[in-house]
Amino acid sequence: MYVFSPADGASWGLTFEGFRSHLLTRNPGEFLHLDEGRAEPVRRASLHFGITFDGEVLEGFAALTPEGVAIRDCTAHAAANFAVWLREAVVSQDKAISFNTDRGIEGQAPDSPLPDVTCPRLVAAFLAHFETLDQD
């Protein structure tokens, strides 16, 4: 799982309606499901979604607290495609994006800034992230 969030404690101003709008503008047939959560402090509301790149349907979720978007069970290439779309369509140009992975979070690795580079260079950055984790 790849997790994308605002860098340095800033906010993207993410809303479920706004994110939903970006997804449906891209592809009106995308899967969307709002999980309202419960009153318990452990569960929070999240928007579960599907998004398609190169014929591959990816699943993910967006959360407002903590603010961010995650994409599940995908390759570094698919995650890079998603990150480029996120940067170009969802997050304002003046806002920074950080990333981590489920392995990085479990290993308590800090979030890394998402470089403003092309998709192939993002793939390299994601693979380098895993190499760093393997060295620890």
Buried (B, 14 or more C-beta within 10 A) or exposed (E): BBBBBBBEEBEBEBEBEEBBEBBEEEEEEBEBEBEEBEEEEEEBBBBBBBBBBEEEEBBBBBBBEEBBBBBBEBEBBBBBBBBBBBBEEBBEEEBBBBBBBEEBEEEEBEBBEBEEBEBEEBBBBBEEBEEEBEEE
